[in-house]
Amino acid sequence: MVNFYNKNIKEELSIKYQVFFDEWYGIVEDILLNEEFQKRKLFWHHYNMSVFDHSVKVSYHAFIMAKYFNANVRICAIAGLLHDFYPKAWLYSKELEELDKSYLSELNTKKPLFKRHGFTHGKEASINYVKFFPYLEDKRITDAIAKHMFPLTIKPPRYKEGIIVTYADKLNSLHELPSLKVISNKVGVKIKKFLLNI
C-alpha cells in the first residue's frame, strides 16, 4: 500500500512567514488532514511538485495577500487550498496507480482543446470540494476555485478573494515550472532559441 497519509501534517509543511502559520493552519487543518485531500500528494502538478504541495503554497500566499488587501482570509485560505482539488489526475503517477487506478482513468482520452485540463479543472474542483467538504460551501469559495484559471475561463473571478487566489496560483506556478535548461522536448528547444535571439 502506498504511504501518503500523515496525521502530523504540521511537521511536514515548510512555510515561510511563520508568524501567520498558526492562524492559517487553524482555518485549513480539517482539509489538510482529510484523506482524500492528502491523496493529492500523489497527483503531479507541475514538473516535480505535487498538487498537495502546490495547493498549500497557493493557500498560504493567498492568505497573506488577503491580509494585505483587506480581503477575507478564511475564503482565500480555503479556496487556495482547494483550487486544484479536481477528481482525476492529469499526469501519470506510479504511486497513484498503485493506490487506485480510477484516478488515472482520463489520462489517455482525446479531448477537444476547450475540454482539456487547463480549461476544465477549475470547474471540476469547484464541484469536487462540495462533495468532500459540503460544510465549507460558499459562493465566494466556489467562484474563486471555478475561475482561478482566468483568462482560460473567459470570465474573471467575481470577488476580490478570487482575484487573490488566481494571482497566488499564477505566481506559484511560474516558480514551479522548470528552467529552460531541463526542458528537453522540441518546443522547449525552440523557446530557448527564440529567447536567446531576442
Summary of the structure (lengths in Angstrom):
residues: 198
radius of gyration: 17.1
end to end distance: 50.5
largest distance: 53.4
contacts: 593
relative contact order: 0.13
helix: 63%
strand: 3%
